[in-house]
Amino acid sequence: MDSLQAIVLGIVQGLTEFLPISSSAHLLIVPKLLGWSDPGAAFTAVIQLGTMLAVLIYFWRDIVRIFWTWLRSLWTPDLRGHLDARMGWYIGLGTIPIGVAGLLFKDAIEGPARNLWLNASMLIVFGLLLLTADQMGRKKKEVADLGLRDGLIIGAWQMLPLVPGASRSGSTMTGAMFLGYTREAAARYSFLLSIPAVVLSGLFELRHMGDGGGVAPVPTAIATIVSFVVGYASIAWLLRYVAKHSTIVFVVYRVFAGTFLLTLLSLGVISS
């Protein structure tokens, strides 16, 4: 991979990690369409650290407040009912399902799940699920209304993006909206919930960087830096957008992209 390819894939990662359109699918599809080699699951996981750094910086006040309130609540009973203390537990417990599933299905995720037929289908299926949640959800609950039950259910939804094409932010936002949360609350909690899972995944995959013909460290570093810059802008834009608009634009894009990809596969223009 050369520097130009790294920059392009960094932009793709930064744009698609937080928008509910699946970054992992786009990092698989874009190289195929451009005739580049598959960068691999390890590259995808590592450059996600760039976008996670964007989340850490954008939400650093929330993260610090949640962490210290949760920590103090361990020996201060009066703080245990505080939203920030509860959020600490919800984020931690909500990360367990994807952590367990990721380890159990690691080989499938890095192999068969990277099939383009599956990715294209998931773009369409989960796009329609997002539309259903947006249309049917009551959209009345805010982050302050989050409880243990909802936190665990949304955490379970976070397992679905282990299949490329589902979208991490899209799946957790879908689950939250089905539970009655507003689009903005669903997006904000989705970002916070994603931090432990994506950071741990990226650190776990660092050991493979450059191994066995994989992407070398320098292009990976370039893509990671670019994904951070673009990702930060994407977070700010998405939170403003969903506060006033529905997710229909993302649904239309997902269905179009999935259908277009299935057509190319059926005609033999590209191979899976």
Contacts in CASP RR format, 6 or more apart in sequence:
PFRMAT RR
TARGET T0000
AUTHOR 0000-0000-0000
METHOD contacts of the structure
MODEL  1
MDSLQAIVLGIVQGLTEFLPISSSAHLLIVPKLLGWSDPGAAFTAVIQLG
TMLAVLIYFWRDIVRIFWTWLRSLWTPDLRGHLDARMGWYIGLGTIPIGV
AGLLFKDAIEGPARNLWLNASMLIVFGLLLLTADQMGRKKKEVADLGLRD
GLIIGAWQMLPLVPGASRSGSTMTGAMFLGYTREAAARYSFLLSIPAVVL
SGLFELRHMGDGGGVAPVPTAIATIVSFVVGYASIAWLLRYVAKHSTIVF
VVYRVFAGTFLLTLLSLGVISS
1 9 0 8 1.000
1 36 0 8 1.000
1 37 0 8 1.000
1 39 0 8 1.000
1 215 0 8 1.000
1 216 0 8 1.000
1 219 0 8 1.000
2 219 0 8 1.000
3 219 0 8 1.000
3 222 0 8 1.000
5 31 0 8 1.000
5 36 0 8 1.000
5 219 0 8 1.000
6 215 0 8 1.000
6 219 0 8 1.000
6 220 0 8 1.000
6 222 0 8 1.000
6 223 0 8 1.000
6 226 0 8 1.000
7 222 0 8 1.000
7 223 0 8 1.000
7 226 0 8 1.000
8 30 0 8 1.000
8 34 0 8 1.000
9 27 0 8 1.000
9 30 0 8 1.000
9 31 0 8 1.000
9 39 0 8 1.000
9 43 0 8 1.000
9 47 0 8 1.000
9 223 0 8 1.000
10 47 0 8 1.000
10 222 0 8 1.000
10 223 0 8 1.000
10 224 0 8 1.000
10 226 0 8 1.000
10 227 0 8 1.000
10 230 0 8 1.000
11 226 0 8 1.000
11 227 0 8 1.000
11 230 0 8 1.000
12 23 0 8 1.000
12 26 0 8 1.000
12 27 0 8 1.000
12 30 0 8 1.000
13 23 0 8 1.000
13 26 0 8 1.000
13 27 0 8 1.000
13 44 0 8 1.000
13 47 0 8 1.000
13 48 0 8 1.000
13 50 0 8 1.000
13 51 0 8 1.000
13 223 0 8 1.000
13 226 0 8 1.000
13 227 0 8 1.000
13 230 0 8 1.000
13 231 0 8 1.000
14 23 0 8 1.000
14 51 0 8 1.000
14 54 0 8 1.000
14 226 0 8 1.000
14 227 0 8 1.000
14 228 0 8 1.000
14 230 0 8 1.000
14 231 0 8 1.000
14 234 0 8 1.000
15 230 0 8 1.000
15 231 0 8 1.000
15 234 0 8 1.000
16 22 0 8 1.000
16 23 0 8 1.000
16 26 0 8 1.000
16 27 0 8 1.000
17 23 0 8 1.000
17 48 0 8 1.000
17 51 0 8 1.000
17 168 0 8 1.000
17 169 0 8 1.000
17 227 0 8 1.000
17 231 0 8 1.000
17 234 0 8 1.000
18 51 0 8 1.000
18 169 0 8 1.000
18 191 0 8 1.000
18 231 0 8 1.000
18 234 0 8 1.000
18 235 0 8 1.000
18 238 0 8 1.000
19 169 0 8 1.000
19 234 0 8 1.000
19 238 0 8 1.000
19 250 0 8 1.000
20 127 0 8 1.000
20 130 0 8 1.000
20 167 0 8 1.000
20 169 0 8 1.000
20 170 0 8 1.000
20 173 0 8 1.000
20 174 0 8 1.000
20 247 0 8 1.000
20 250 0 8 1.000
20 254 0 8 1.000
21 123 0 8 1.000
21 167 0 8 1.000
21 170 0 8 1.000
21 250 0 8 1.000
21 253 0 8 1.000
21 254 0 8 1.000
21 257 0 8 1.000
22 119 0 8 1.000
22 122 0 8 1.000
22 123 0 8 1.000
22 126 0 8 1.000
22 161 0 8 1.000
22 164 0 8 1.000
22 165 0 8 1.000
22 166 0 8 1.000
22 167 0 8 1.000
22 168 0 8 1.000
22 170 0 8 1.000
22 254 0 8 1.000
23 44 0 8 1.000
23 48 0 8 1.000
23 51 0 8 1.000
23 167 0 8 1.000
23 168 0 8 1.000
24 44 0 8 1.000
24 161 0 8 1.000
24 164 0 8 1.000
24 165 0 8 1.000
25 119 0 8 1.000
25 122 0 8 1.000
25 123 0 8 1.000
25 164 0 8 1.000
25 165 0 8 1.000
25 167 0 8 1.000
27 39 0 8 1.000
27 43 0 8 1.000
27 44 0 8 1.000
28 38 0 8 1.000
28 44 0 8 1.000
28 114 0 8 1.000
28 116 0 8 1.000
28 119 0 8 1.000
28 164 0 8 1.000
29 116 0 8 1.000
29 119 0 8 1.000
29 257 0 8 1.000
29 261 0 8 1.000
30 36 0 8 1.000
31 37 0 8 1.000
31 38 0 8 1.000
31 39 0 8 1.000
32 38 0 8 1.000
32 116 0 8 1.000
32 270 0 8 1.000
33 270 0 8 1.000
38 114 0 8 1.000
39 214 0 8 1.000
39 215 0 8 1.000
40 110 0 8 1.000
40 114 0 8 1.000
40 214 0 8 1.000
40 215 0 8 1.000
41 109 0 8 1.000
41 110 0 8 1.000
41 111 0 8 1.000
41 114 0 8 1.000
41 205 0 8 1.000
42 110 0 8 1.000
42 205 0 8 1.000
42 208 0 8 1.000
42 209 0 8 1.000
42 210 0 8 1.000
42 211 0 8 1.000
42 214 0 8 1.000
42 215 0 8 1.000
43 209 0 8 1.000
43 214 0 8 1.000
43 215 0 8 1.000
43 220 0 8 1.000
43 223 0 8 1.000
45 201 0 8 1.000
45 202 0 8 1.000
45 204 0 8 1.000
45 205 0 8 1.000
46 202 0 8 1.000
46 205 0 8 1.000
46 206 0 8 1.000
46 209 0 8 1.000
46 220 0 8 1.000
46 224 0 8 1.000
47 220 0 8 1.000
47 223 0 8 1.000
47 224 0 8 1.000
47 227 0 8 1.000
48 198 0 8 1.000
48 201 0 8 1.000
48 202 0 8 1.000
48 227 0 8 1.000
49 198 0 8 1.000
49 199 0 8 1.000
49 202 0 8 1.000
49 203 0 8 1.000
49 224 0 8 1.000
50 224 0 8 1.000
50 225 0 8 1.000
50 227 0 8 1.000
50 228 0 8 1.000
50 231 0 8 1.000
51 198 0 8 1.000
51 227 0 8 1.000
51 228 0 8 1.000
51 231 0 8 1.000
52 194 0 8 1.000
52 195 0 8 1.000
52 198 0 8 1.000
52 199 0 8 1.000
53 228 0 8 1.000
54 227 0 8 1.000
54 228 0 8 1.000
54 229 0 8 1.000
54 231 0 8 1.000
54 232 0 8 1.000
54 234 0 8 1.000
54 235 0 8 1.000
55 191 0 8 1.000
55 192 0 8 1.000
55 194 0 8 1.000
55 195 0 8 1.000
55 235 0 8 1.000
56 63 0 8 1.000
56 195 0 8 1.000
57 232 0 8 1.000
58 191 0 8 1.000
58 232 0 8 1.000
58 235 0 8 1.000
58 236 0 8 1.000
59 191 0 8 1.000
59 192 0 8 1.000
62 192 0 8 1.000
63 192 0 8 1.000
63 195 0 8 1.000
65 84 0 8 1.000
66 84 0 8 1.000
66 87 0 8 1.000
66 88 0 8 1.000
66 91 0 8 1.000
66 192 0 8 1.000
67 88 0 8 1.000
69 79 0 8 1.000
69 82 0 8 1.000
69 84 0 8 1.000
69 85 0 8 1.000
69 88 0 8 1.000
70 84 0 8 1.000
70 85 0 8 1.000
70 87 0 8 1.000
70 88 0 8 1.000
70 89 0 8 1.000
72 79 0 8 1.000
72 85 0 8 1.000
73 79 0 8 1.000
73 80 0 8 1.000
73 81 0 8 1.000
73 82 0 8 1.000
73 85 0 8 1.000
79 85 0 8 1.000
80 86 0 8 1.000
83 143 0 8 1.000
83 144 0 8 1.000
83 146 0 8 1.000
86 146 0 8 1.000
86 147 0 8 1.000
86 148 0 8 1.000
87 143 0 8 1.000
87 146 0 8 1.000
87 192 0 8 1.000
89 148 0 8 1.000
90 146 0 8 1.000
90 147 0 8 1.000
90 148 0 8 1.000
90 151 0 8 1.000
90 152 0 8 1.000
90 193 0 8 1.000
91 192 0 8 1.000
91 193 0 8 1.000
91 195 0 8 1.000
91 196 0 8 1.000
92 196 0 8 1.000
93 148 0 8 1.000
93 151 0 8 1.000
93 152 0 8 1.000
94 151 0 8 1.000
94 152 0 8 1.000
94 154 0 8 1.000
94 155 0 8 1.000
94 156 0 8 1.000
94 158 0 8 1.000
94 193 0 8 1.000
95 155 0 8 1.000
95 158 0 8 1.000
95 193 0 8 1.000
95 196 0 8 1.000
95 197 0 8 1.000
95 200 0 8 1.000
97 155 0 8 1.000
97 156 0 8 1.000
97 158 0 8 1.000
97 159 0 8 1.000
98 155 0 8 1.000
98 158 0 8 1.000
98 159 0 8 1.000
98 162 0 8 1.000
98 197 0 8 1.000
99 197 0 8 1.000
99 200 0 8 1.000
101 159 0 8 1.000
101 162 0 8 1.000
102 109 0 8 1.000
102 162 0 8 1.000
105 162 0 8 1.000
109 162 0 8 1.000
109 163 0 8 1.000
112 118 0 8 1.000
113 162 0 8 1.000
113 163 0 8 1.000
113 164 0 8 1.000
114 164 0 8 1.000
115 272 0 8 1.000
116 261 0 8 1.000
116 265 0 8 1.000
116 270 0 8 1.000
116 271 0 8 1.000
116 272 0 8 1.000
117 262 0 8 1.000
117 265 0 8 1.000
117 272 0 8 1.000
118 163 0 8 1.000
118 164 0 8 1.000
118 165 0 8 1.000
119 164 0 8 1.000
119 165 0 8 1.000
119 261 0 8 1.000
120 257 0 8 1.000
120 258 0 8 1.000
120 259 0 8 1.000
120 261 0 8 1.000
120 262 0 8 1.000
120 265 0 8 1.000
121 258 0 8 1.000
121 262 0 8 1.000
122 163 0 8 1.000
122 164 0 8 1.000
122 165 0 8 1.000
122 166 0 8 1.000
123 165 0 8 1.000
123 254 0 8 1.000
123 255 0 8 1.000
123 257 0 8 1.000
123 258 0 8 1.000
123 261 0 8 1.000
124 254 0 8 1.000
124 255 0 8 1.000
124 258 0 8 1.000
124 259 0 8 1.000
126 160 0 8 1.000
126 165 0 8 1.000
126 166 0 8 1.000
126 167 0 8 1.000
126 170 0 8 1.000
126 171 0 8 1.000
126 174 0 8 1.000
126 254 0 8 1.000
127 250 0 8 1.000
127 251 0 8 1.000
127 254 0 8 1.000
127 255 0 8 1.000
128 251 0 8 1.000
128 255 0 8 1.000
129 174 0 8 1.000
130 170 0 8 1.000
130 173 0 8 1.000
130 174 0 8 1.000
130 247 0 8 1.000
130 250 0 8 1.000
130 251 0 8 1.000
130 254 0 8 1.000
131 247 0 8 1.000
131 248 0 8 1.000
131 251 0 8 1.000
133 173 0 8 1.000
133 174 0 8 1.000
133 175 0 8 1.000
133 177 0 8 1.000
133 178 0 8 1.000
134 177 0 8 1.000
134 183 0 8 1.000
134 246 0 8 1.000
134 247 0 8 1.000
134 248 0 8 1.000
134 251 0 8 1.000
136 178 0 8 1.000
137 177 0 8 1.000
137 178 0 8 1.000
137 180 0 8 1.000
138 180 0 8 1.000
139 177 0 8 1.000
139 180 0 8 1.000
139 181 0 8 1.000
139 182 0 8 1.000
139 183 0 8 1.000
140 180 0 8 1.000
140 182 0 8 1.000
141 150 0 8 1.000
141 179 0 8 1.000
141 180 0 8 1.000
141 181 0 8 1.000
141 182 0 8 1.000
141 185 0 8 1.000
142 181 0 8 1.000
142 182 0 8 1.000
142 185 0 8 1.000
143 181 0 8 1.000
143 185 0 8 1.000
143 188 0 8 1.000
143 189 0 8 1.000
145 181 0 8 1.000
146 189 0 8 1.000
150 176 0 8 1.000
150 179 0 8 1.000
150 181 0 8 1.000
153 175 0 8 1.000
153 179 0 8 1.000
154 172 0 8 1.000
154 175 0 8 1.000
154 176 0 8 1.000
154 179 0 8 1.000
154 189 0 8 1.000
154 190 0 8 1.000
154 193 0 8 1.000
155 172 0 8 1.000
155 193 0 8 1.000
157 171 0 8 1.000
157 172 0 8 1.000
157 174 0 8 1.000
157 175 0 8 1.000
157 176 0 8 1.000
158 168 0 8 1.000
158 171 0 8 1.000
158 172 0 8 1.000
158 193 0 8 1.000
158 194 0 8 1.000
158 197 0 8 1.000
160 166 0 8 1.000
160 171 0 8 1.000
161 167 0 8 1.000
161 168 0 8 1.000
161 170 0 8 1.000
161 171 0 8 1.000
168 190 0 8 1.000
168 194 0 8 1.000
168 197 0 8 1.000
168 198 0 8 1.000
169 187 0 8 1.000
169 190 0 8 1.000
169 191 0 8 1.000
169 194 0 8 1.000
170 190 0 8 1.000
170 250 0 8 1.000
172 186 0 8 1.000
172 189 0 8 1.000
172 190 0 8 1.000
172 193 0 8 1.000
172 194 0 8 1.000
173 183 0 8 1.000
173 186 0 8 1.000
173 187 0 8 1.000
173 190 0 8 1.000
173 247 0 8 1.000
175 186 0 8 1.000
176 185 0 8 1.000
176 186 0 8 1.000
176 189 0 8 1.000
176 190 0 8 1.000
177 183 0 8 1.000
177 186 0 8 1.000
181 189 0 8 1.000
183 242 0 8 1.000
183 243 0 8 1.000
183 246 0 8 1.000
183 247 0 8 1.000
184 239 0 8 1.000
184 242 0 8 1.000
184 243 0 8 1.000
186 242 0 8 1.000
187 238 0 8 1.000
187 239 0 8 1.000
187 242 0 8 1.000
188 239 0 8 1.000
191 235 0 8 1.000
208 214 0 8 1.000
209 215 0 8 1.000
209 217 0 8 1.000
209 220 0 8 1.000
210 216 0 8 1.000
210 217 0 8 1.000
210 220 0 8 1.000
261 270 0 8 1.000
264 270 0 8 1.000
265 271 0 8 1.000
265 272 0 8 1.000
END
